[in-house]
């Protein structure tokens, strides 16, 4: 990525290009599977085949929860999103 601050053409000129290296993103998690809640109110849904490098979120709002095991249990009915956690690189 090259970044240039544009001058106004009268009193300032464009800056020299600065190079910003952006590392490639990790691929989306694969192999994650689910077990649906057995009946309304059971709250026994699961996410399986996870790694501790992942996190999940119910719905599209709220906080992301870190995964601490290969299976997350006790989930209520809903849509869950799983992603690879961000790192400093």
Biopython code that builds the backbone (N, CA, C, O; Angstrom):
import numpy as np
from Bio.PDB.StructureBuilder import StructureBuilder

atoms = [
    (1, "UNK", "N", (0.850, -1.148, 0.000)),
    (1, "UNK", "CA", (0.000, 0.000, 0.000)),
    (1, "UNK", "C", (0.907, 1.225, 0.000)),
    (1, "UNK", "O", (1.802, 1.328, 0.839)),
    (2, "UNK", "N", (0.693, 2.135, -0.909)),
    (2, "UNK", "CA", (1.446, 3.382, -0.960)),
    (2, "UNK", "C", (0.543, 4.518, -0.519)),
    (2, "UNK", "O", (-0.577, 4.658, -1.011)),
    (3, "UNK", "N", (1.029, 5.329, 0.408)),
    (3, "UNK", "CA", (0.239, 6.431, 0.953)),
    (3, "UNK", "C", (0.905, 7.749, 0.556)),
    (3, "UNK", "O", (2.099, 7.953, 0.774)),
    (4, "UNK", "N", (0.102, 8.636, -0.032)),
    (4, "UNK", "CA", (0.594, 9.945, -0.453)),
    (4, "UNK", "C", (-0.378, 10.997, 0.055)),
    (4, "UNK", "O", (-1.586, 10.890, -0.159)),
    (5, "UNK", "N", (0.147, 12.015, 0.730)),
    (5, "UNK", "CA", (-0.699, 13.134, 1.137)),
    (5, "UNK", "C", (-0.713, 14.113, -0.031)),
    (5, "UNK", "O", (0.333, 14.609, -0.449)),
    (6, "UNK", "N", (-1.889, 14.383, -0.545)),
    (6, "UNK", "CA", (-2.044, 15.239, -1.710)),
    (6, "UNK", "C", (-1.895, 16.704, -1.326)),
    (6, "UNK", "O", (-2.504, 17.177, -0.367)),
    (7, "UNK", "N", (-1.087, 17.399, -2.079)),
    (7, "UNK", "CA", (-0.934, 18.836, -1.884)),
    (7, "UNK", "C", (-2.080, 19.582, -2.543)),
    (7, "UNK", "O", (-2.898, 18.989, -3.246)),
    (8, "UNK", "N", (-2.132, 20.895, -2.308)),
    (8, "UNK", "CA", (-3.217, 21.678, -2.899)),
    (8, "UNK", "C", (-2.857, 22.229, -4.279)),
    (8, "UNK", "O", (-3.690, 22.855, -4.933)),
    (9, "UNK", "N", (-1.623, 22.000, -4.722)),
    (9, "UNK", "CA", (-1.207, 22.436, -6.044)),
    (9, "UNK", "C", (-0.795, 23.892, -6.128)),
    (9, "UNK", "O", (-0.323, 24.333, -7.176)),
    (10, "UNK", "N", (-0.960, 24.643, -5.064)),
    (10, "UNK", "CA", (-0.602, 26.061, -5.061)),
    (10, "UNK", "C", (0.534, 26.297, -4.069)),
    (10, "UNK", "O", (1.623, 26.731, -4.445)),
    (11, "UNK", "N", (0.265, 26.006, -2.807)),
    (11, "UNK", "CA", (1.292, 26.255, -1.782)),
    (11, "UNK", "C", (1.954, 24.969, -1.290)),
    (11, "UNK", "O", (2.998, 25.024, -0.640)),
    (12, "UNK", "N", (1.362, 23.822, -1.589)),
    (12, "UNK", "CA", (1.949, 22.544, -1.167)),
    (12, "UNK", "C", (1.945, 21.573, -2.335)),
    (12, "UNK", "O", (1.158, 21.702, -3.273)),
    (13, "UNK", "N", (2.843, 20.598, -2.255)),
    (13, "UNK", "CA", (2.916, 19.558, -3.280)),
    (13, "UNK", "C", (2.617, 18.214, -2.637)),
    (13, "UNK", "O", (2.568, 18.092, -1.413)),
    (14, "UNK", "N", (2.419, 17.212, -3.476)),
    (14, "UNK", "CA", (2.180, 15.866, -2.964)),
    (14, "UNK", "C", (3.407, 15.391, -2.191)),
    (14, "UNK", "O", (4.539, 15.694, -2.569)),
    (15, "UNK", "N", (3.185, 14.659, -1.127)),
    (15, "UNK", "CA", (4.301, 14.109, -0.353)),
    (15, "UNK", "C", (4.913, 12.934, -1.106)),
    (15, "UNK", "O", (4.324, 12.412, -2.052)),
    (16, "UNK", "N", (6.097, 12.529, -0.675)),
    (16, "UNK", "CA", (6.681, 11.294, -1.204)),
    (16, "UNK", "C", (5.806, 10.137, -0.757)),
    (16, "UNK", "O", (5.184, 10.190, 0.304)),
    (17, "UNK", "N", (5.760, 9.088, -1.574)),
    (17, "UNK", "CA", (4.971, 7.907, -1.224)),
    (17, "UNK", "C", (5.610, 7.191, -0.039)),
    (17, "UNK", "O", (6.826, 7.003, 0.005)),
    (18, "UNK", "N", (4.786, 6.802, 0.907)),
    (18, "UNK", "CA", (5.235, 5.983, 2.030)),
    (18, "UNK", "C", (4.629, 4.605, 1.850)),
    (18, "UNK", "O", (3.437, 4.478, 1.571)),
    (19, "UNK", "N", (5.433, 3.585, 2.006)),
    (19, "UNK", "CA", (4.984, 2.208, 1.811)),
    (19, "UNK", "C", (4.502, 1.644, 3.141)),
    (19, "UNK", "O", (5.207, 1.714, 4.148)),
    (20, "UNK", "N", (3.308, 1.089, 3.137)),
    (20, "UNK", "CA", (2.737, 0.436, 4.309)),
    (20, "UNK", "C", (2.466, -1.010, 3.937)),
    (20, "UNK", "O", (1.643, -1.284, 3.064)),
    (21, "UNK", "N", (3.150, -1.933, 4.591)),
    (21, "UNK", "CA", (2.938, -3.359, 4.328)),
    (21, "UNK", "C", (1.763, -3.859, 5.155)),
    (21, "UNK", "O", (1.728, -3.670, 6.370)),
    (22, "UNK", "N", (0.816, -4.488, 4.506)),
    (22, "UNK", "CA", (-0.354, -5.037, 5.175)),
    (22, "UNK", "C", (-0.320, -6.552, 4.979)),
    (22, "UNK", "O", (-0.445, -7.030, 3.852)),
    (23, "UNK", "N", (-0.150, -7.313, 6.066)),
    (23, "UNK", "CA", (-0.082, -8.764, 5.912)),
    (23, "UNK", "C", (-1.429, -9.340, 5.468)),
    (23, "UNK", "O", (-2.481, -8.749, 5.712)),
    (24, "UNK", "N", (-1.379, -10.488, 4.821)),
    (24, "UNK", "CA", (-2.601, -11.157, 4.369)),
    (24, "UNK", "C", (-3.423, -11.612, 5.573)),
    (24, "UNK", "O", (-2.872, -11.996, 6.604)),
    (25, "UNK", "N", (-4.712, -11.564, 5.432)),
    (25, "UNK", "CA", (-5.603, -12.052, 6.491)),
    (25, "UNK", "C", (-5.599, -13.575, 6.499)),
    (25, "UNK", "O", (-5.347, -14.226, 5.485)),
    (26, "UNK", "N", (-5.887, -14.120, 7.678)),
    (26, "UNK", "CA", (-6.053, -15.564, 7.756)),
    (26, "UNK", "C", (-7.348, -15.951, 7.063)),
    (26, "UNK", "O", (-8.291, -15.163, 6.985)),
    (27, "UNK", "N", (-7.376, -17.164, 6.566)),
    (27, "UNK", "CA", (-8.587, -17.669, 5.917)),
    (27, "UNK", "C", (-9.698, -17.838, 6.953)),
    (27, "UNK", "O", (-9.428, -17.981, 8.146)),
    (28, "UNK", "N", (-10.924, -17.822, 6.496)),
    (28, "UNK", "CA", (-12.070, -18.044, 7.379)),
    (28, "UNK", "C", (-11.985, -19.445, 7.977)),
    (28, "UNK", "O", (-11.476, -20.362, 7.332)),
    (29, "UNK", "N", (-12.478, -19.620, 9.206)),
    (29, "UNK", "CA", (-12.448, -20.946, 9.818)),
    (29, "UNK", "C", (-13.212, -21.965, 8.971)),
    (29, "UNK", "O", (-14.269, -21.662, 8.418)),
    (30, "UNK", "N", (-12.667, -23.160, 8.880)),
    (30, "UNK", "CA", (-13.337, -24.247, 8.156)),
    (30, "UNK", "C", (-13.505, -25.429, 9.097)),
    (30, "UNK", "O", (-12.762, -25.579, 10.066)),
    (31, "UNK", "N", (-14.478, -26.253, 8.800)),
    (31, "UNK", "CA", (-14.686, -27.461, 9.592)),
    (31, "UNK", "C", (-15.496, -27.266, 10.857)),
    (31, "UNK", "O", (-15.747, -28.232, 11.577)),
    (32, "UNK", "N", (-15.913, -26.037, 11.146)),
    (32, "UNK", "CA", (-16.736, -25.794, 12.341)),
    (32, "UNK", "C", (-18.103, -26.412, 12.098)),
    (32, "UNK", "O", (-18.683, -26.241, 11.025)),
    (33, "UNK", "N", (-18.615, -27.123, 13.081)),
    (33, "UNK", "CA", (-19.943, -27.728, 12.946)),
    (33, "UNK", "C", (-20.793, -27.351, 14.156)),
    (33, "UNK", "O", (-20.285, -26.838, 15.153)),
    (34, "UNK", "N", (-22.084, -27.611, 14.054)),
    (34, "UNK", "CA", (-23.026, -27.238, 15.110)),
    (34, "UNK", "C", (-23.920, -28.415, 15.460)),
    (34, "UNK", "O", (-24.132, -29.326, 14.660)),
    (35, "UNK", "N", (-24.433, -28.368, 16.672)),
    (35, "UNK", "CA", (-25.528, -29.240, 17.089)),
    (35, "UNK", "C", (-26.648, -28.310, 17.515)),
    (35, "UNK", "O", (-26.469, -27.479, 18.405)),
    (36, "UNK", "N", (-27.801, -28.449, 16.880)),
    (36, "UNK", "CA", (-28.923, -27.588, 17.195)),
    (36, "UNK", "C", (-29.483, -27.873, 18.582)),
    (36, "UNK", "O", (-29.303, -28.963, 19.125)),
    (37, "UNK", "N", (-30.159, -26.888, 19.142)),
    (37, "UNK", "CA", (-30.865, -27.050, 20.405)),
    (37, "UNK", "C", (-31.918, -28.141, 20.217)),
    (37, "UNK", "O", (-32.593, -28.176, 19.188)),
    (38, "UNK", "N", (-32.065, -29.035, 21.202)),
    (38, "UNK", "CA", (-32.978, -30.169, 21.053)),
    (38, "UNK", "C", (-34.449, -29.777, 21.136)),
    (38, "UNK", "O", (-35.291, -30.392, 20.481)),
    (39, "UNK", "N", (-34.768, -28.760, 21.934)),
    (39, "UNK", "CA", (-36.133, -28.246, 22.005)),
    (39, "UNK", "C", (-36.077, -26.825, 22.537)),
    (39, "UNK", "O", (-35.098, -26.445, 23.178)),
    (40, "UNK", "N", (-37.102, -26.040, 22.284)),
    (40, "UNK", "CA", (-37.124, -24.641, 22.689)),
    (40, "UNK", "C", (-36.949, -24.518, 24.198)),
    (40, "UNK", "O", (-37.722, -25.087, 24.968)),
    (41, "UNK", "N", (-35.951, -23.789, 24.607)),
    (41, "UNK", "CA", (-35.680, -23.609, 26.025)),
    (41, "UNK", "C", (-34.626, -24.551, 26.577)),
    (41, "UNK", "O", (-34.236, -24.422, 27.738)),
    (42, "UNK", "N", (-34.154, -25.501, 25.769)),
    (42, "UNK", "CA", (-33.170, -26.469, 26.265)),
    (42, "UNK", "C", (-31.792, -25.844, 26.447)),
    (42, "UNK", "O", (-31.041, -26.249, 27.334)),
    (43, "UNK", "N", (-31.454, -24.858, 25.613)),
    (43, "UNK", "CA", (-30.145, -24.200, 25.684)),
    (43, "UNK", "C", (-28.996, -25.210, 25.696)),
    (43, "UNK", "O", (-28.071, -25.107, 26.502)),
    (44, "UNK", "N", (-29.070, -26.182, 24.793)),
    (44, "UNK", "CA", (-28.032, -27.212, 24.730)),
    (44, "UNK", "C", (-27.369, -27.296, 23.346)),
    (44, "UNK", "O", (-26.840, -28.339, 22.963)),
    (45, "UNK", "N", (-27.406, -26.189, 22.612)),
    (45, "UNK", "CA", (-26.726, -26.158, 21.320)),
    (45, "UNK", "C", (-25.214, -26.130, 21.508)),
    (45, "UNK", "O", (-24.720, -25.721, 22.559)),
    (46, "UNK", "N", (-24.478, -26.570, 20.481)),
    (46, "UNK", "CA", (-23.020, -26.572, 20.573)),
    (46, "UNK", "C", (-22.381, -26.104, 19.265)),
    (46, "UNK", "O", (-22.969, -26.215, 18.189)),
    (47, "UNK", "N", (-21.169, -25.582, 19.390)),
    (47, "UNK", "CA", (-20.270, -25.334, 18.261)),
    (47, "UNK", "C", (-19.106, -26.302, 18.463)),
    (47, "UNK", "O", (-18.580, -26.414, 19.570)),
    (48, "UNK", "N", (-18.700, -27.005, 17.399)),
    (48, "UNK", "CA", (-17.649, -28.011, 17.526)),
    (48, "UNK", "C", (-16.540, -27.786, 16.509)),
    (48, "UNK", "O", (-16.696, -27.036, 15.546)),
    (49, "UNK", "N", (-15.430, -28.447, 16.745)),
    (49, "UNK", "CA", (-14.247, -28.389, 15.877)),
    (49, "UNK", "C", (-13.635, -26.993, 15.853)),
    (49, "UNK", "O", (-13.194, -26.517, 14.807)),
    (50, "UNK", "N", (-13.613, -26.344, 17.006)),
    (50, "UNK", "CA", (-13.037, -25.010, 17.146)),
    (50, "UNK", "C", (-11.577, -25.118, 17.581)),
    (50, "UNK", "O", (-11.096, -26.201, 17.915)),
    (51, "UNK", "N", (-10.886, -23.994, 17.574)),
    (51, "UNK", "CA", (-9.537, -23.916, 18.135)),
    (51, "UNK", "C", (-9.483, -22.694, 19.045)),
    (51, "UNK", "O", (-10.350, -21.823, 18.974)),
    (52, "UNK", "N", (-8.469, -22.633, 19.894)),
    (52, "UNK", "CA", (-8.349, -21.495, 20.810)),
    (52, "UNK", "C", (-7.919, -20.226, 20.070)),
    (52, "UNK", "O", (-7.843, -19.160, 20.680)),
    (53, "UNK", "N", (-7.639, -20.320, 18.781)),
    (53, "UNK", "CA", (-7.343, -19.132, 17.979)),
    (53, "UNK", "C", (-8.624, -18.490, 17.438)),
    (53, "UNK", "O", (-8.553, -17.531, 16.669)),
    (54, "UNK", "N", (-9.783, -19.002, 17.827)),
    (54, "UNK", "CA", (-11.067, -18.508, 17.327)),
    (54, "UNK", "C", (-11.849, -17.811, 18.429)),
    (54, "UNK", "O", (-11.516, -17.911, 19.610)),
    (55, "UNK", "N", (-12.891, -17.105, 18.019)),
    (55, "UNK", "CA", (-13.854, -16.517, 18.931)),
    (55, "UNK", "C", (-15.216, -16.547, 18.248)),
    (55, "UNK", "O", (-15.304, -16.646, 17.024)),
    (56, "UNK", "N", (-16.284, -16.460, 19.054)),
    (56, "UNK", "CA", (-17.634, -16.525, 18.492)),
    (56, "UNK", "C", (-18.500, -15.414, 19.068)),
    (56, "UNK", "O", (-18.200, -14.824, 20.106)),
    (57, "UNK", "N", (-19.595, -15.155, 18.345)),
    (57, "UNK", "CA", (-20.526, -14.097, 18.733)),
    (57, "UNK", "C", (-21.925, -14.562, 18.378)),
    (57, "UNK", "O", (-22.132, -15.152, 17.317)),
    (58, "UNK", "N", (-22.887, -14.303, 19.252)),
    (58, "UNK", "CA", (-24.282, -14.591, 18.928)),
    (58, "UNK", "C", (-24.867, -13.388, 18.223)),
    (58, "UNK", "O", (-24.762, -12.264, 18.714)),
    (59, "UNK", "N", (-25.484, -13.615, 17.073)),
    (59, "UNK", "CA", (-26.054, -12.522, 16.301)),
    (59, "UNK", "C", (-24.956, -11.639, 15.745)),
    (59, "UNK", "O", (-23.786, -12.022, 15.733)),
    (60, "UNK", "N", (-25.332, -10.461, 15.286)),
    (60, "UNK", "CA", (-24.318, -9.583, 14.694)),
    (60, "UNK", "C", (-24.032, -8.365, 15.571)),
    (60, "UNK", "O", (-23.490, -7.369, 15.093)),
    (61, "UNK", "N", (-24.392, -8.443, 16.846)),
    (61, "UNK", "CA", (-24.060, -7.370, 17.793)),
    (61, "UNK", "C", (-23.516, -8.000, 19.062)),
    (61, "UNK", "O", (-23.652, -9.204, 19.276)),
    (62, "UNK", "N", (-22.920, -7.208, 19.873)),
    (62, "UNK", "CA", (-22.412, -7.715, 21.138)),
    (62, "UNK", "C", (-20.943, -8.088, 21.074)),
    (62, "UNK", "O", (-20.280, -7.937, 20.048)),
    (63, "UNK", "N", (-20.466, -8.574, 22.189)),
    (63, "UNK", "CA", (-19.043, -8.882, 22.323)),
    (63, "UNK", "C", (-18.713, -10.248, 21.719)),
    (63, "UNK", "O", (-19.551, -11.148, 21.663)),
    (64, "UNK", "N", (-17.465, -10.368, 21.272)),
    (64, "UNK", "CA", (-16.941, -11.648, 20.819)),
    (64, "UNK", "C", (-16.421, -12.398, 22.046)),
    (64, "UNK", "O", (-15.821, -11.797, 22.937)),
    (65, "UNK", "N", (-16.653, -13.705, 22.088)),
    (65, "UNK", "CA", (-16.224, -14.550, 23.200)),
    (65, "UNK", "C", (-15.089, -15.442, 22.737)),
    (65, "UNK", "O", (-15.195, -16.111, 21.709)),
    (66, "UNK", "N", (-14.000, -15.454, 23.496)),
    (66, "UNK", "CA", (-12.863, -16.306, 23.143)),
    (66, "UNK", "C", (-13.230, -17.769, 23.311)),
    (66, "UNK", "O", (-13.949, -18.140, 24.239)),
    (67, "UNK", "N", (-12.733, -18.590, 22.408)),
    (67, "UNK", "CA", (-12.917, -20.032, 22.490)),
    (67, "UNK", "C", (-11.813, -20.591, 23.373)),
    (67, "UNK", "O", (-10.640, -20.275, 23.173)),
    (68, "UNK", "N", (-12.176, -21.422, 24.353)),
    (68, "UNK", "CA", (-11.187, -21.999, 25.262)),
    (68, "UNK", "C", (-11.080, -23.513, 25.135)),
    (68, "UNK", "O", (-10.261, -24.137, 25.810)),
    (69, "UNK", "N", (-11.899, -24.105, 24.279)),
    (69, "UNK", "CA", (-11.896, -25.561, 24.088)),
    (69, "UNK", "C", (-12.328, -25.839, 22.654)),
    (69, "UNK", "O", (-12.703, -24.913, 21.934)),
    (70, "UNK", "N", (-12.280, -27.087, 22.232)),
    (70, "UNK", "CA", (-12.677, -27.404, 20.857)),
    (70, "UNK", "C", (-14.192, -27.406, 20.684)),
    (70, "UNK", "O", (-14.689, -27.425, 19.558)),
    (71, "UNK", "N", (-14.934, -27.387, 21.804)),
    (71, "UNK", "CA", (-16.400, -27.372, 21.757)),
    (71, "UNK", "C", (-16.926, -26.301, 22.699)),
    (71, "UNK", "O", (-16.438, -26.153, 23.819)),
    (72, "UNK", "N", (-17.926, -25.556, 22.239)),
    (72, "UNK", "CA", (-18.651, -24.599, 23.076)),
    (72, "UNK", "C", (-20.033, -25.183, 23.294)),
    (72, "UNK", "O", (-20.711, -25.535, 22.329)),
    (73, "UNK", "N", (-20.458, -25.292, 24.531)),
    (73, "UNK", "CA", (-21.747, -25.910, 24.852)),
    (73, "UNK", "C", (-22.668, -24.905, 25.530)),
    (73, "UNK", "O", (-22.256, -23.798, 25.879)),
    (74, "UNK", "N", (-23.929, -25.313, 25.710)),
    (74, "UNK", "CA", (-24.892, -24.500, 26.443)),
    (74, "UNK", "C", (-25.404, -23.300, 25.680)),
    (74, "UNK", "O", (-25.816, -22.307, 26.280)),
    (75, "UNK", "N", (-25.381, -23.383, 24.348)),
    (75, "UNK", "CA", (-25.813, -22.241, 23.541)),
    (75, "UNK", "C", (-27.328, -22.200, 23.394)),
    (75, "UNK", "O", (-27.982, -23.233, 23.250)),
    (76, "UNK", "N", (-27.874, -20.985, 23.434)),
    (76, "UNK", "CA", (-29.311, -20.804, 23.226)),
    (76, "UNK", "C", (-29.576, -20.699, 21.729)),
    (76, "UNK", "O", (-28.644, -20.474, 20.957)),
    (77, "UNK", "N", (-30.837, -20.858, 21.299)),
    (77, "UNK", "CA", (-31.140, -20.758, 19.871)),
    (77, "UNK", "C", (-30.730, -19.397, 19.313)),
    (77, "UNK", "O", (-30.902, -18.373, 19.975)),
    (78, "UNK", "N", (-30.196, -19.387, 18.115)),
    (78, "UNK", "CA", (-29.795, -18.151, 17.473)),
    (78, "UNK", "C", (-28.776, -18.404, 16.382)),
    (78, "UNK", "O", (-28.422, -19.546, 16.090)),
    (79, "UNK", "N", (-28.316, -17.326, 15.790)),
    (79, "UNK", "CA", (-27.279, -17.385, 14.768)),
    (79, "UNK", "C", (-25.955, -17.032, 15.425)),
    (79, "UNK", "O", (-25.854, -16.037, 16.143)),
    (80, "UNK", "N", (-24.946, -17.847, 15.178)),
    (80, "UNK", "CA", (-23.624, -17.623, 15.762)),
    (80, "UNK", "C", (-22.601, -17.424, 14.654)),
    (80, "UNK", "O", (-22.640, -18.088, 13.618)),
    (81, "UNK", "N", (-21.688, -16.495, 14.897)),
    (81, "UNK", "CA", (-20.588, -16.227, 13.955)),
    (81, "UNK", "C", (-19.290, -16.663, 14.611)),
    (81, "UNK", "O", (-19.084, -16.442, 15.804)),
    (82, "UNK", "N", (-18.419, -17.283, 13.832)),
    (82, "UNK", "CA", (-17.115, -17.734, 14.319)),
    (82, "UNK", "C", (-16.049, -17.083, 13.444)),
    (82, "UNK", "O", (-16.182, -17.038, 12.221)),
    (83, "UNK", "N", (-14.990, -16.578, 14.078)),
    (83, "UNK", "CA", (-13.886, -15.968, 13.318)),
    (83, "UNK", "C", (-12.564, -16.307, 13.987)),
    (83, "UNK", "O", (-12.520, -16.737, 15.140)),
    (84, "UNK", "N", (-11.499, -16.105, 13.244)),
    (84, "UNK", "CA", (-10.167, -16.226, 13.800)),
    (84, "UNK", "C", (-9.876, -14.920, 14.536)),
    (84, "UNK", "O", (-10.126, -13.837, 14.008)),
    (85, "UNK", "N", (-9.341, -15.026, 15.773)),
    (85, "UNK", "CA", (-9.046, -13.833, 16.561)),
    (85, "UNK", "C", (-7.983, -12.981, 15.880)),
    (85, "UNK", "O", (-7.073, -13.496, 15.231)),
    (86, "UNK", "N", (-8.114, -11.706, 16.035)),
    (86, "UNK", "CA", (-7.113, -10.782, 15.508)),
    (86, "UNK", "C", (-5.827, -10.913, 16.323)),
    (86, "UNK", "O", (-5.860, -11.235, 17.511)),
    (87, "UNK", "N", (-4.714, -10.663, 15.675)),
    (87, "UNK", "CA", (-3.427, -10.644, 16.362)),
    (87, "UNK", "C", (-2.749, -9.313, 16.085)),
    (87, "UNK", "O", (-3.248, -8.524, 15.283)),
    (88, "UNK", "N", (-1.642, -9.056, 16.723)),
    (88, "UNK", "CA", (-0.942, -7.799, 16.526)),
    (88, "UNK", "C", (-0.293, -7.719, 15.141)),
    (88, "UNK", "O", (0.134, -6.647, 14.714)),
    (89, "UNK", "N", (-0.221, -8.851, 14.447)),
    (89, "UNK", "CA", (0.360, -8.838, 13.099)),
    (89, "UNK", "C", (-0.704, -9.076, 12.058)),
    (89, "UNK", "O", (-0.405, -9.101, 10.864)),
]
sb = StructureBuilder()
sb.init_structure("model")
sb.init_model(0)
sb.init_chain("A")
sb.init_seg("    ")
for serial, (resi, resn, name, xyz) in enumerate(atoms, 1):
    if name == "N":
        sb.init_residue(resn, " ", resi, " ")
    sb.init_atom(name, np.array(xyz, "f"), 0.0, 1.0, " ", f" {name:<3s}", serial, name[0])
structure = sb.get_structure()
